[in-house]
Amino acid sequence: MRGDTIRFSLRTKVILISLLVILGLAFRFPITPHEIGWDSFAVHLMANSVSEFGYAKWWIHPTSIAGSYPYSTSASAVPFLLSGISQGTNIDMESTILLYSMILGIFCFFGAYLMAGALWNNDIFKLLVAFVFFTSLGIITKTTWTGHARTLFIIALPLFIYLLLRTRTFKIRFSILTFVIFVLLFVTHHFIYFIIPVIISYLIIGMFYKAGKYIKSIRIPNNFANFAMLASFLIMFSIPYFNRSIWWTDPELIRSASEGASSIYVWISNVMLKGYVRYIGILIIFVVGGYTYLIFKRNKRFEEWFLLMCLAGLAPFLYIPTYMKWFILPFASLLIGIALTNIAITKTGAKKKKYRTIFIIILLLSSIIFTGYYQHLHFLNDPDPRTRYMEERTYVGGLWIKDNIDKDKNMIAEGYISNRVFSISEVPTLTDTNAANLAYDFVDPQKIEVRQIYPFTSVEFYFRDPYKSVNRTVDTKTEWAVGAIARSDINDRHSWAYRLTSLFNLSYCVENKDFQTTFTRSVQQTKDNIYDNGKIRIWNLAK
């Protein structure tokens, strides 16, 4: 990056930041009647349980806090945060999730702004990086009326990077803050594993700088260091291609790998690249330019070497876009910001400067249009959009249950609406969310049998879930039980549906008319229908 330091007046910065915040809020203005997402409703349930019981009933082991113990499902930070906001403001959980998303949506702008400033204290660069990160579809998607735990993690990540870089100047103060944010990330999402290469990169670059102070006679040529860093990235990026065991986390990639090299290339182009382009945005084309400029820049500073080392460390995981399309966003935003800022500040004549300004404005507008299309038009034109958010009739059905069915009764709901209905009704419902089943007493924690599969001294203990449930009793295998009920006939006394509805004391069935199963068809034959709103039907299983 160039040495130019460009400063805007306070008035200019306030105007630009205010306009960008307004733009961000417009993107996040809900176009659906209710909460969006899949995992969001599982988090919603856990937050409800914290508000109802006053503590996390799914915590049965210290590692449950980080979601690394059977039946803990996910880390605990977001359920507690949502429950705290709901109780503190006295508003319902769905409205709390909307407020939470809006707040994080604004906060992410300032987090990215600080992160950019730690790398290059240039107002154009800071605003461009914040703009790219703030308006990328990946961030917009995760901050639009959803309570997904991933949201808090990716929003807090730029702040973690900022604090980590600042520890060089203010060691004690920022080291403490960095540790606090690290603990928050640890109890937020399993993305914490991707933080390890970031921390290692910081330590490696720090060691080189420390060594350089004491061994001043050793001079590493710039060209050698640049090509060594480029080679490191290419080698790390190629590791998954030759060692395909690293691909186990993505089923599609495993399938492509088993079908041969041509299928892998098709997968990379159709899934991997499209995923990154969609969630980073069309400005992704400037990632290459920003990286190329940075890799060959002479006299790089600590922060620039750190960014390059992070990219090399994260390169093997780029083959897992399911997760990395979210985690890579801050780093991609920095590279895009570098490329665009260099275009903006290149010293040329007044006429060319005008054309450069127009060019950058067109690029930013195109990025906004791209994000707006996927956020609004593409969403509305989805052939089956109701599966992505809670429909009004599902919400109304949940409210009816809340007002008409006692909380000492148990229910089962069919299809993808189970967590959605449960989150609104707050009547205990057997779902495939094990943590909720544990919190609402469908599972007796005393009956859970767990085996530690990795010892404390092994690396796997810290990078994989170290415990595994070995239960063989039906009353603890609730995730399996939900599927077994759906596949069988309640009127057959030898069926799983008949036995499990009795075992879990299920008094009501919530039928999703868009999702018929063997179980719901059998219920219709002999049970009483007590509610029907065209999408949701409720059956009394006790009669």
GUVODO-475818 format. One record per residue (C-alpha): z, y, x. Coordinates in steps of 0.001 Angstrom, whole numbers, plus 524288, in hexadecimal, padded with zeros to 5 digits. Example, Ala and Ser with C-alpha at 12.3 -4.5 7.8 and 13.67 -1.06 7.14 Angstrom:
[[81E78 7EE6C 8300C]];
[[81BE4 7FBDC 83566]];
This chain:
[[80000 80000 80000]];
[[7FD35 80D9B 8047F]];
[[807D2 81650 80999]];
[[804FA 820BF 7FF58]];
[[810EE 82401 7F73A]];
[[80D19 82A30 7EA57]];
[[81776 83080 7E1DF]];
[[81641 8353D 7D3E5]];
[[81E99 83FFD 7CE41]];
[[82A0B 83BCB 7C5E7]];
[[8233C 84119 7B9CD]];
[[816E9 8393E 7BCA9]];
[[81E93 82CC1 7BEEB]];
[[82653 82E7C 7B264]];
[[819C7 8308B 7AA92]];
[[812C7 824DD 7B091]];
[[81E70 81BC9 7AF45]];
[[820BD 8201A 7A12F]];
[[81290 81D83 79D95]];
[[81306 8101A 7A3E6]];
[[81FA4 80CA4 79CC3]];
[[81981 810C6 78FDB]];
[[80DA8 8085C 79307]];
[[81680 7FCE0 79602]];
[[81DF6 7FE70 78950]];
[[81109 7FF18 781D1]];
[[80CD7 7F232 78803]];
[[819CE 7EC17 7844C]];
[[81A23 7F104 77662]];
[[81AFA 7E460 76E76]];
[[80ED9 7E086 766E8]];
[[81550 7D45B 76160]];
[[81F98 7D452 756A1]];
[[8294A 7CCB2 75EC6]];
[[82D0E 7C758 76C13]];
[[82283 7C1A0 774F2]];
[[822B8 7B5D3 77DD2]];
[[8270B 7A7C1 77F1E]];
[[83237 7A73F 788D4]];
[[836E3 7B43E 7837F]];
[[83C5B 7AD8C 7777A]];
[[843DC 7A3BD 77FBA]];
[[84A32 7AF35 786DD]];
[[84C75 7B58A 77991]];
[[853F5 7A96A 77545]];
[[85C6E 7A96E 78172]];
[[85F7A 7B7DB 77FAC]];
[[8634A 7B51A 77187]];
[[86C8A 7AA71 77614]];
[[87321 7B384 77FE4]];
[[87545 7BDA8 7752E]];
[[87A51 7B365 76BB1]];
[[88352 7AB92 7748E]];
[[886B2 7B5DD 77EAB]];
[[882B8 7AD9B 78A47]];
[[877AF 7A4D4 78F22]];
[[87A46 797A3 788E4]];
[[86F26 791BC 790B9]];
[[87681 79413 79D7E]];
[[87BDF 786BC 7A0FC]];
[[87A82 787F0 7AFC3]];
[[879D2 7936B 7B961]];
[[86B30 79135 7BB5F]];
[[86925 792D6 7ACAC]];
[[86A31 7A17B 7AF2D]];
[[85D7A 7A11C 7B6D5]];
[[85705 7974C 7ADBA]];
[[85758 78C5B 7B7CA]];
[[85F8D 782B2 7B01C]];
[[85AFF 779CA 7A509]];
[[85BB8 7802D 79796]];
[[85CA7 78DCB 79D69]];
[[84DEC 7900B 79B9E]];
[[84D0E 79D2C 7A280]];
[[85523 7A725 7A9D1]];
[[85F20 7AEFE 7A240]];
[[85D86 7BD6B 7A583]];
[[85482 7C142 79A59]];
[[85C10 7BAA4 78F31]];
[[86865 7C1A7 793A0]];
[[86127 7CE91 7952D]];
[[85B1A 7CDA1 787A0]];
[[867EE 7C994 78174]];
[[86ED0 7D50A 787FB]];
[[864A6 7DED4 7833B]];
[[8650E 7D933 77572]];
[[873CE 7D999 77491]];
[[874C2 7E6E4 77B11]];
[[86AA8 7ED4A 7722A]];
[[86DCD 7E52B 76612]];
[[85F77 7E22E 76376]];
[[85946 7D504 76091]];
[[85432 7CCBA 76BAB]];
[[845C9 7CE56 7686A]];
[[84705 7DD29 768DE]];
[[84EFB 7DBAA 77553]];
[[843CD 7D440 77BAC]];
[[83A5B 7DF15 777CB]];
[[8436F 7E95C 77DBF]];
[[84579 7E0E9 789DF]];
[[836BD 7DFA0 78BDC]];
[[83488 7EE34 78A67]];
[[83F51 7F187 7941C]];
[[83A45 7E7D2 79E2C]];
[[82C7F 7ECCA 79BF7]];
[[830B5 7FA78 7A005]];
[[83996 7F5AD 7AAEC]];
[[82E7D 7EE0C 7B14E]];
[[82729 7FAC2 7B3ED]];
[[8325F 80078 7BBB5]];
[[834F2 7F3A4 7C2C1]];
[[826DA 7F320 7C764]];
[[82769 80196 7CAFA]];
[[83345 7FF4D 7D3B7]];
[[82D3B 7F322 7D9C4]];
[[820D1 7FA90 7DD29]];
[[828BA 805AA 7E30B]];
[[82FB8 7FC2A 7EC1A]];
[[82276 7F800 7F15E]];
[[81BBA 80546 7F219]];
[[82200 81220 7EDEB]];
[[815AD 817D6 7E818]];
[[815EA 81CDE 7DA19]];
[[807FC 8188D 7D71C]];
[[80AE2 80AEC 7DC2A]];
[[817BE 809DC 7D4C7]];
[[811B5 80E0F 7C7E6]];
[[805E6 8053D 7C979]];
[[80E30 7F94C 7CCA3]];
[[8173B 7FC39 7C140]];
[[80B70 7FE0C 7B85A]];
[[80518 7F12C 7BC68]];
[[811B1 7E974 7BAFA]];
[[8162C 7F060 7AE93]];
[[80935 7EEAC 7A75B]];
[[8053F 7E127 7AC2C]];
[[803AA 7D772 7A126]];
[[80D91 7CE4F 7A768]];
[[8183A 7D8AB 7A661]];
[[813C0 7DDCA 79928]];
[[813CD 7D007 79379]];
[[82181 7CD1F 7983A]];
[[82723 7DA16 7938C]];
[[821C4 7DA08 785AF]];
[[82C16 7D541 77C1E]];
[[82FB8 7C902 78380]];
[[83C95 7C43C 788F5]];
[[836F6 7BB3F 7933F]];
[[83FC1 7B9B5 79F2E]];
[[833C5 7BB6E 7A7C8]];
[[832F1 7C99A 7A34A]];
[[83F7F 7CE18 7A99C]];
[[83C0F 7C71C 7B641]];
[[82E9B 7CD00 7B853]];
[[83389 7DA7A 7B465]];
[[83EFF 7D9D0 7BDFC]];
[[836B8 7D45C 7C923]];
[[8314D 7E1A7 7CDC8]];
[[83F30 7E6EC 7CE17]];
[[84350 7DB4A 7D673]];
[[8381B 7DDE4 7DFF8]];
[[83BCC 7EC55 7E08E]];
[[84A10 7E95C 7E37C]];
[[84670 7DF05 7ED82]];
[[83E06 7E8AD 7F506]];
[[84873 7F32D 7F440]];
[[85290 7EA74 7FABF]];
[[84C89 7EE2E 807DA]];
[[850F3 7FC4C 80603]];
[[85D54 7FAD6 7FE08]];
[[86210 7ED66 801FC]];
[[86F1A 7EBCF 7FB19]];
[[86C56 7F2FB 7EE69]];
[[85ED7 7ED4B 7EC02]];
[[86286 7DFC7 7F0EC]];
[[86CEA 7DF17 7E65B]];
[[86372 7E3EF 7DBEF]];
[[858F8 7DA64 7E098]];
[[8629B 7CF2D 7DF8B]];
[[86691 7D371 7D1D2]];
[[85861 7D3CE 7CD44]];
[[855EF 7C69D 7D3D3]];
[[86142 7C0A9 7CC24]];
[[85BCC 7C6BF 7BFAE]];
[[84E6D 7C0CD 7C274]];
[[854D7 7B3B8 7C5A0]];
[[85B29 7B2F3 7B83B]];
[[84F0D 7B83C 7B156]];
[[843F6 7AEC1 7B426]];
[[83F8A 7A3C8 7BD19]];
[[835F1 7AD6F 7C309]];
[[840E3 7AF49 7CCD8]];
[[83A56 7A4D0 7D533]];
[[82EFD 7AE23 7D7B8]];
[[838A6 7B82B 7DCFB]];
[[83B57 7AF69 7E8BC]];
[[82E54 7B288 7EFAC]];
[[83101 7C108 7ED61]];
[[83E5F 7C055 7F3D1]];
[[8394D 7B7E2 7FEED]];
[[82E36 7C199 8013D]];
[[83806 7CCAB 80243]];
[[8403A 7C508 80C08]];
[[8347C 7C11D 81458]];
[[82F3B 7CEF1 81559]];
[[83CF2 7D3EF 817E1]];
[[83EAA 7CA3E 8230C]];
[[831E9 7CE9A 82947]];
[[835F7 7DCCA 8288A]];
[[8435A 7D9BA 82E2B]];
[[83D56 7D1C2 83924]];
[[833BE 7DCBF 83C11]];
[[83EDD 7E633 83E72]];
[[8452F 7DD72 8489D]];
[[838CE 7D849 84F0A]];
[[830DF 7E4AE 85053]];
[[8288D 7DF0F 85B19]];
[[82212 7D5A3 85193]];
[[816A5 7DBF7 84AA8]];
[[80F2D 7D443 84064]];
[[8015B 7D990 83F1B]];
[[7FE8E 7DF44 831AF]];
[[7F23F 7D74A 82FD2]];
[[7F94C 7CAAD 83323]];
[[80466 7CDBC 829A4]];
[[7FAD0 7D15A 81EDB]];
[[7F2AE 7C504 82026]];
[[7FF0D 7BCC6 82159]];
[[803DB 7C219 8145B]];
[[7F69B 7BFDD 80DFC]];
[[7F647 7B205 8135D]];
[[803F3 7AFAD 80E24]];
[[7FFAF 7B39B 8008A]];
[[7F37F 7AB0A 800EF]];
[[7FAF6 79F4C 80620]];
[[805AF 7A0A9 7FBF4]];
[[7FBA2 7A282 7F136]];
[[7F478 79612 7F541]];
[[800A3 78D6D 7F5DF]];
[[8006B 789B0 7E75B]];
[[7F237 7859A 7E874]];
[[7F552 77B70 7F2CD]];
[[8031D 77820 7EE2C]];
[[80161 7768D 7DFA0]];
[[80F77 7729C 7DD37]];
[[8126B 78128 7DC34]];
[[80A2B 78192 7CFED]];
[[81332 77914 7C7BE]];
[[81814 784CC 7C00C]];
[[80B04 78732 7B962]];
[[805CD 77BD9 7B115]];
[[7F823 78194 7B053]];
[[7F72D 7826B 7BF0B]];
[[7FC3D 7748C 7C0AE]];
[[7F1AE 76FCB 7B77F]];
[[7E723 7777C 7BE9F]];
[[7EBEA 77271 7CBC8]];
[[7EAEC 7646D 7C70A]];
[[7DCF3 766B4 7C272]];
[[7D809 76B69 7CFA1]];
[[7D4C1 77790 7D765]];
[[7CA9E 77CEC 7CDDF]];
[[7D47E 77CAF 7C2CC]];
[[7DE36 783D2 7CB5F]];
[[7D474 78EB6 7CDEB]];
[[7D188 78F9F 7BF58]];
[[7E011 79048 7BC85]];
[[7E208 79AF0 7C6B1]];
[[7D71A 7A343 7C105]];
[[7D99D 7A0C2 7B290]];
[[7E86D 7A046 7B239]];
[[7EE34 7A60C 7BE82]];
[[7E579 7B1DD 7C070]];
[[7E43A 7B508 7B1F5]];
[[7F2EF 7B44C 7B06A]];
[[7F538 7BDFA 7BB66]];
[[7EA70 7C71A 7B6E7]];
[[7EF93 7C74E 7A910]];
[[7FDCA 7C9E2 7AC56]];
[[7FBED 7D2FA 7B7FA]];
[[7F033 7DA09 7B227]];
[[7E2A4 7DDDC 7B681]];
[[7E851 7E5B2 7C1C0]];
[[7EAF1 7D88A 7C83B]];
[[7DE29 7DA95 7CF8E]];
[[7E553 7E4A3 7D7DF]];
[[7EF4F 7DA87 7DC52]];
[[7E588 7D5C5 7E674]];
[[7E2C5 7E396 7EB11]];
[[7F12F 7E6FE 7EC1A]];
[[7F43D 7DA74 7F36F]];
[[7E8A7 7DBE8 7FCB1]];
[[7EC40 7E9E5 7FFD9]];
[[7FA5E 7E664 80225]];
[[7F79E 7DA6B 80A79]];
[[7EF20 7E21A 813FC]];
[[7F6F3 7EEB6 813DD]];
[[7FC0F 7F27C 82140]];
[[80A43 7F5D4 823DA]];
[[80F7B 7EFC2 8177A]];
[[81D3A 7F2FC 81361]];
[[827FA 7E932 81030]];
[[82580 7EA23 8018F]];
[[81705 7E751 8034D]];
[[81981 7DB56 80BAE]];
[[8236C 7D6FA 80193]];
[[8196C 7D7E3 7F69A]];
[[80F71 7D018 7FE6B]];
[[81979 7C5BD 801F3]];
[[81D8F 7C491 7F3A0]];
[[80F7E 7C24C 7EFA3]];
[[80E04 7B7B2 7F9F4]];
[[81A94 7B125 7F572]];
[[8167D 7B181 7E72A]];
[[8086D 7AD31 7E9B1]];
[[80ABE 79E88 7E74B]];
[[8103E 7A16B 7D9E6]];
[[8043E 7A8E8 7D567]];
[[7FF0E 79BB5 7D0E0]];
[[80992 79BDF 7C65A]];
[[804FC 7A738 7BDC9]];
[[80DD8 7A2B2 7B2A6]];
[[818DD 7A93F 7BA1E]];
[[812AC 7B153 7C4E7]];
[[80A6F 7B9D0 7BBE9]];
[[81761 7C030 7B853]];
[[81E6B 7BFE9 7C561]];
[[812FC 7C51B 7CD61]];
[[81194 7D165 7C519]];
[[819F8 7DA8F 7CD99]];
[[812C9 7D66C 7DA02]];
[[80561 7D79C 7D3A9]];
[[80924 7E513 7CE8C]];
[[80CAA 7E98C 7DC46]];
[[7FFA9 7E4F6 7E1DD]];
[[7F807 7EB4D 7D6D0]];
[[7FFD5 7F7BB 7D8C8]];
[[7FC8F 7F7C4 7E75A]];
[[7EDFB 7F66A 7E4AE]];
[[7ED7F 800DE 7DA12]];
[[7F5F6 80A69 7E1A4]];
[[7ED5D 80937 7EDA9]];
[[7E19B 80C5D 7E530]];
[[7E8B6 81811 7DF68]];
[[7ED37 81E3D 7EC22]];
[[7E132 81C06 7F493]];
[[7DDD3 82914 7FABE]];
[[7D043 82D21 7F65E]];
[[7C9A8 838F4 7F089]];
[[7CDE3 83F16 7E3B8]];
[[7C25B 83943 7DC53]];
[[7C51B 82B71 7E0F7]];
[[7D37E 82D3E 7DE2B]];
[[7CFF0 830A8 7D02E]];
[[7C7C1 8243B 7CEF9]];
[[7D2D5 81C26 7D4AD]];
[[7DC4A 821BA 7CABA]];
[[7D2EE 81EC1 7BF92]];
[[7D0E2 81103 7C4ED]];
[[7DF81 80E38 7C552]];
[[7E17B 813D8 7B7AC]];
[[7D6AB 80AFB 7B27D]];
[[7DD0A 7FF4E 7B91D]];
[[7EA4D 8025F 7B331]];
[[7E471 80471 7A5AF]];
[[7DD09 7F797 7A6DC]];
[[7E9C1 7F0D6 7AA6B]];
[[7F061 7F6B2 79E76]];
[[7E52B 7F260 795AC]];
[[7E5A7 7E4A4 79B70]];
[[7F447 7E377 798E8]];
[[7F305 7E9B6 78B74]];
[[7E89B 7E001 78784]];
[[7F0CF 7D41C 78ADC]];
[[7FD56 7DA2C 785BC]];
[[7F7F0 7DE35 77883]];
[[7E9FF 7DA75 774E8]];
[[7E9D4 7CCFD 77B3F]];
[[7F73A 7C9FF 775A4]];
[[7F326 7CDBF 767DC]];
[[7E675 7C60C 768E8]];
[[7ED72 7B9B6 76D53]];
[[7E8D3 7AEA6 7644D]];
[[7F6DE 7AA37 76282]];
[[7FF7F 7B5E2 76605]];
[[80ADB 7B1B1 75D49]];
[[80EC2 7A789 76764]];
[[81183 7B270 7713D]];
[[81B4D 7B9E7 7690C]];
[[82430 7B7E7 75D73]];
[[81CF8 7B9D9 750B6]];
[[82303 7C1D9 745CE]];
[[82466 7B5DE 73D13]];
[[82B82 7AE8D 747DC]];
[[834C7 7BA0C 74955]];
[[83701 7BAFF 73AA0]];
[[83997 7AC60 73A14]];
[[8439B 7ADC4 744F9]];
[[84A78 7B8AC 73D84]];
[[84AD0 7B068 73122]];
[[85131 7A55A 738A2]];
[[85B0E 7AED2 73E80]];
[[85EE7 7B38E 730E5]];
[[85EA6 7A697 729A3]];
[[8626D 79B8B 732D3]];
[[86FF5 79A3E 738AD]];
[[87177 79A1B 7476F]];
[[878EA 78D4B 746A8]];
[[86C42 786A0 742A8]];
[[8622D 781BB 74C61]];
[[85371 782D5 74B44]];
[[8470B 77E4F 751DC]];
[[83AA0 78670 7522F]];
[[82D0B 7814B 754C3]];
[[8234C 7864F 75EA9]];
[[82397 792C3 766A6]];
[[82BAF 79A07 75C77]];
[[8385C 792B0 75F4A]];
[[83DE8 79C63 76928]];
[[8387F 7A7D5 7616F]];
[[83EF7 7A40E 754A2]];
[[84B9D 7A07C 75BA4]];
[[84C13 7AD7D 762E0]];
[[84BA7 7B509 75606]];
[[8536A 7AC16 74D14]];
[[85E13 7A8FF 75713]];
[[86061 79C3D 74FB3]];
[[86188 790F5 7599F]];
[[8541C 78AD0 75B1E]];
[[85077 77F19 76375]];
[[8459D 783AE 76C99]];
[[83F70 77FA8 7797B]];
[[84798 78A0D 7807E]];
[[85237 781DA 786A9]];
[[85B0E 78D53 789F5]];
[[85B29 7918A 77BA4]];
[[85DFB 7839C 7774F]];
[[86986 78365 78098]];
[[86E65 790D1 77C62]];
[[86DDE 78D44 76DF4]];
[[874B2 78010 76F7D]];
[[86927 77707 76D60]];
[[86CC0 77169 77AAE]];
[[87A74 76DBE 77EDB]];
[[87C07 77291 78CFB]];
[[885D0 7679A 78F77]];
[[87B0E 75D8F 78D39]];
[[87156 76377 796C0]];
[[86F6D 75B2B 7A2DB]];
[[869BF 7623A 7AE96]];
[[86602 75D3D 7BBED]];
[[864C2 765CC 7C7FD]];
[[857A6 7624A 7CDEE]];
[[85865 76B45 7D9DE]];
[[86477 76D33 7E28D]];
[[869BD 77AC4 7E5DA]];
[[8650E 77906 7F3D8]];
[[856D4 77701 7F03F]];
[[84C8F 78199 7EEE3]];
[[8484F 77BEE 7E1C5]];
[[8559E 77F20 7DBDF]];
[[85290 78DA3 7DD00]];
[[84416 78D4A 7D9AE]];
[[843EC 7836F 7CE85]];
[[84CBB 78035 7C324]];
[[856DE 777D0 7CA1F]];
[[85C04 770EE 7BDF4]];
[[85598 767CA 7B44B]];
[[85A09 762E0 7A719]];
[[85AD0 753FB 7A6AC]];
[[85F4A 752AE 7989E]];
[[85A40 74752 790BA]];
[[8616D 74A28 78415]];
[[85966 74FB9 778F6]];
[[8631D 75A6C 77563]];
[[86126 7614F 78275]];
[[85245 7604B 782ED]];
[[84FEB 76B27 7793C]];
[[842C0 76F81 77E9A]];
[[83DBB 761AB 77CB3]];
[[84479 760CB 76F70]];
[[83CC7 76C50 769FD]];
[[82FEA 76595 76D2A]];
[[834BB 7585D 76846]];
[[8386A 75E4D 75B28]];
[[82B31 7650B 759CC]];
[[823FD 7582F 75C17]];
[[82B3B 74FD8 75223]];
[[82DE7 74E38 7438A]];
[[83B18 75274 73E48]];
[[839F7 748D6 732F8]];
[[83965 73D29 73C1C]];
[[84770 73906 73EC4]];
[[84363 7333C 74BD7]];
[[83C59 73F6D 7509E]];
[[84143 74928 75A99]];
[[84037 75400 75086]];
[[849BB 74D25 7476D]];
[[8535E 749D4 75241]];
[[852C4 756BA 75993]];
[[85415 75F8D 74DA6]];
[[860A0 7583D 74AC9]];
[[86519 75856 758FB]];
[[86362 7670C 75A74]];
[[867F3 769BF 74C91]];
[[85B66 770CA 748D5]];
[[85C83 77632 73B08]];
[[84FF1 77E20 73A1D]];
[[84203 77D9D 73F1C]];
[[83A06 789E5 74168]];
[[82BBB 7868E 73FD7]];
[[820D8 78E5E 74629]];
[[8155C 78C94 73CD2]];
[[80BF6 78EDE 74837]];
[[811C9 78380 74FD3]];
[[81261 776D2 74819]];
[[818EF 76AA7 74DB8]];
[[81C4B 75D02 7491A]];
[[82A25 761B0 746E3]];
[[826AC 76D63 73E47]];
[[81D22 76548 73646]];
[[827BE 75B36 733C0]];
[[8318D 765E0 7304E]];
[[8283F 76B26 72609]];
[[8285C 75DFD 71F1E]];
[[836EF 75CB9 71C4E]];
[[83E51 76944 71F87]];
[[84090 775B4 717C7]];
[[8396F 7822B 71B58]];
[[8429E 78DDE 71A56]];
[[83A34 798AB 7203B]];
[[82BB9 79B63 7222F]];
[[82564 7A815 726B9]];
[[817D5 7A2D5 72989]];
[[81A6E 79FB2 737BE]];
[[82897 79B50 73847]];
[[82DF5 790D4 72F50]];
[[83C09 78C56 72FAC]];
[[84007 77EB6 72B52]];
[[84D73 779B1 72820]];
[[84EF8 76CFD 72FC0]];
[[85C0A 769AE 729C0]];
[[85614 7665B 71C8C]];
